[in-house]
Amino acid sequence: MRATIVGGGVIGVSWAGLMAAHGIDVVINDPAPGIAETVRAGLDELMPSLVELGLPTDGLLDRISFEADLATAVTGTDVVQENGPERLELKHQIWSTVEANAPAHALFLTSTSGTPATDIATVLKSPDRLVVGHPFNPPHLIPLVEVVPGERTSEAAVQGAVEFYRSLGKKPIVLAKEVPGFVANRLQAAIFRECVHLVAEGVVTEQQLDEVVTSSLGQRWAISGPFLSFHLGGGPGGLPHFLEHLGPGLEKRWGQLGTPHLDEQTNTLLSEQAADFGGSIAELAKARDSAQIALMKALGTAPSETAR
Ligand SMILES: NC(=O)c1ccc[n+]([C@@H]2O[C@H](COP(=O)([O-])OP(=O)(O)OC[C@H]3O[C@@H](n4cnc5c(N)ncnc54)[C@H](O)[C@@H]3O)[C@@H](O)[C@H]2O)c1
């Protein structure tokens, strides 16, 4: 199997590593000077995680090649995963060239976190082929891929995307409607708004807030999401009882949530406190990735296990 990664930045490198670790021949197309060196450095960084996940990394680098000409890069490909910059005119250019040169059976997937497939597909002769496959960063670790069909995406394209991501050990979730930010980033934005409010108001520090989350909601939500948690929180009466009993208080609290602004004063405060996490970014990221993998293994959601 052959995949073309268009855009070898943060997301492209991660996809490339995961796909190559699943035995796929990966061709990377990216016009940036020195892209091969940048990608190899990125792969060096993520390789320990792939090893920890139990994915085969022997010969992985040999399965990744570079092709500066997009038309050539998609010739004979089976899957195109586009990870170019978040600019609509650029995505239009990329996808027009892809459509004109890729085989008829190739899957057309875009990692976009902000542009609906409907808007990207306006330049395509066959808009039914394009579907959003939005990963949660980094794609080689976090299981979720939001599969978001555009208004004209075919069911076959959606199914092809779902099967492909499952074969990589990912957890694809198909959204029924295009909505700005999709689901995971909307949730993240909603929660982070209140996080900023609580820190800006001096209720807790960033470190305390993170501890509140990692020792409560984070642990709970890794196992049961917000709805199942409240269904169980309602006791034998389940969610209906929970809504009747605690719903009014919850709704009242919605009216008490903060609406902070990321102005200069707030950004300075947040940046100053971030310096207190201890350790360099690389050290903190390594510790985080290692713990993330241990958690996924415990839950059986690591890509190496779910792909079996
Ligand atoms: N970073 C994230 O957390 C994240 C998460 C999910 C989805 N996404 C989405 O993934 C996509 C890529 O984001 P990123 O964070 O990897 O960006 P990035 O800036 O790290 O990488 C973009 C890459 O695209 C390359 N590029 C520029 N023009 C190109 C062209 N014409 N053809 C091919 N490549 C080109 C750049 O050289 C760069 O290497 C975006 O659509 C973004 O919304 C990002």
The ligand as an SDF file (V2000), in Angstrom:
LIG
                    3D

 44 48  0  0  0  0  0  0  0  0999 V2000
   -0.9840   21.1670   14.7760 N   0  0  0  0  0  0  0  0  0  0  0  0
   -2.0900   20.6340   15.2490 C   0  0  0  0  0  0  0  0  0  0  0  0
   -2.2810   20.4910   16.4780 O   0  0  0  0  0  0  0  0  0  0  0  0
   -3.1440   20.1210   14.3000 C   0  0  0  0  0  0  0  0  0  0  0  0
   -4.0540   19.1540   14.7740 C   0  0  0  0  0  0  0  0  0  0  0  0
   -4.9820   18.6080   13.8790 C   0  0  0  0  0  0  0  0  0  0  0  0
   -5.0320   19.0620   12.5450 C   0  0  0  0  0  0  0  0  0  0  0  0
   -4.1590   20.0380   12.1290 N   0  0  0  0  0  0  0  0  0  0  0  0
   -4.2460   20.4590   10.7240 C   0  0  0  0  0  0  0  0  0  0  0  0
   -3.1960   19.8280   10.0040 O   0  0  0  0  0  0  0  0  0  0  0  0
   -2.7600   20.6880    8.9520 C   0  0  0  0  0  0  0  0  0  0  0  0
   -1.2600   20.9120    9.1030 C   0  0  0  0  0  0  0  0  0  0  0  0
   -0.9990   21.5200   10.3450 O   0  0  0  0  0  0  0  0  0  0  0  0
    0.4670   21.4820   10.9880 P   0  0  0  0  0  0  0  0  0  0  0  0
    0.2870   21.8910   12.4040 O   0  0  0  0  0  0  0  0  0  0  0  0
    1.1410   20.2220   10.6510 O   0  0  0  0  0  0  0  0  0  0  0  0
    1.1480   22.6850   10.1960 O   0  0  0  0  0  0  0  0  0  0  0  0
    2.7190   22.9180    9.9250 P   0  0  0  0  0  0  0  0  0  0  0  0
    2.8720   24.3610    9.6670 O   0  0  0  0  0  0  0  0  0  0  0  0
    3.5440   22.2640   10.9840 O   0  0  0  0  0  0  0  0  0  0  0  0
    2.9800   22.1040    8.5650 O   0  0  0  0  0  0  0  0  0  0  0  0
    2.4710   22.5110    7.3140 C   0  0  0  0  0  0  0  0  0  0  0  0
    3.4400   22.0010    6.2740 C   0  0  0  0  0  0  0  0  0  0  0  0
    2.8750   22.2310    4.9760 O   0  0  0  0  0  0  0  0  0  0  0  0
    3.9490   22.5700    4.1140 C   0  0  0  0  0  0  0  0  0  0  0  0
    3.4260   23.2190    2.9130 N   0  0  0  0  0  0  0  0  0  0  0  0
    3.2970   24.5520    2.6510 C   0  0  0  0  0  0  0  0  0  0  0  0
    2.8060   24.7150    1.4100 N   0  0  0  0  0  0  0  0  0  0  0  0
    2.6250   23.4620    0.8840 C   0  0  0  0  0  0  0  0  0  0  0  0
    2.1720   23.0010   -0.3740 C   0  0  0  0  0  0  0  0  0  0  0  0
    1.7790   23.8340   -1.3420 N   0  0  0  0  0  0  0  0  0  0  0  0
    2.1540   21.6720   -0.5980 N   0  0  0  0  0  0  0  0  0  0  0  0
    2.5490   20.8010    0.3790 C   0  0  0  0  0  0  0  0  0  0  0  0
    2.9950   21.2040    1.5850 N   0  0  0  0  0  0  0  0  0  0  0  0
    3.0220   22.5220    1.8360 C   0  0  0  0  0  0  0  0  0  0  0  0
    4.8450   23.4580    4.9620 C   0  0  0  0  0  0  0  0  0  0  0  0
    6.1470   23.5420    4.4090 O   0  0  0  0  0  0  0  0  0  0  0  0
    4.7950   22.7250    6.3070 C   0  0  0  0  0  0  0  0  0  0  0  0
    5.8460   21.7850    6.4150 O   0  0  0  0  0  0  0  0  0  0  0  0
   -3.5960   21.9460    9.0390 C   0  0  0  0  0  0  0  0  0  0  0  0
   -4.6770   21.8650    8.1500 O   0  0  0  0  0  0  0  0  0  0  0  0
   -4.0730   21.9440   10.4980 C   0  0  0  0  0  0  0  0  0  0  0  0
   -5.2970   22.6060   10.6700 O   0  0  0  0  0  0  0  0  0  0  0  0
   -3.2070   20.5450   12.9670 C   0  0  0  0  0  0  0  0  0  0  0  0
  1  2  1  0
  2  3  2  0
  2  4  1  0
  4  5  1  0
  4 44  2  0
  5  6  2  0
  6  7  1  0
  7  8  2  0
  8  9  1  0
  8 44  1  0
  9 10  1  0
  9 42  1  0
 10 11  1  0
 11 12  1  0
 11 40  1  0
 12 13  1  0
 13 14  1  0
 14 15  2  0
 14 16  1  0
 14 17  1  0
 17 18  1  0
 18 19  2  0
 18 20  1  0
 18 21  1  0
 21 22  1  0
 22 23  1  0
 23 24  1  0
 23 38  1  0
 24 25  1  0
 25 26  1  0
 25 36  1  0
 26 27  1  0
 26 35  1  0
 27 28  2  0
 28 29  1  0
 29 30  1  0
 29 35  2  0
 30 31  1  0
 30 32  2  0
 32 33  1  0
 33 34  2  0
 34 35  1  0
 36 37  1  0
 36 38  1  0
 38 39  1  0
 40 41  1  0
 40 42  1  0
 42 43  1  0
M  CHG  2   8   1  16  -1
M  END
$$$$
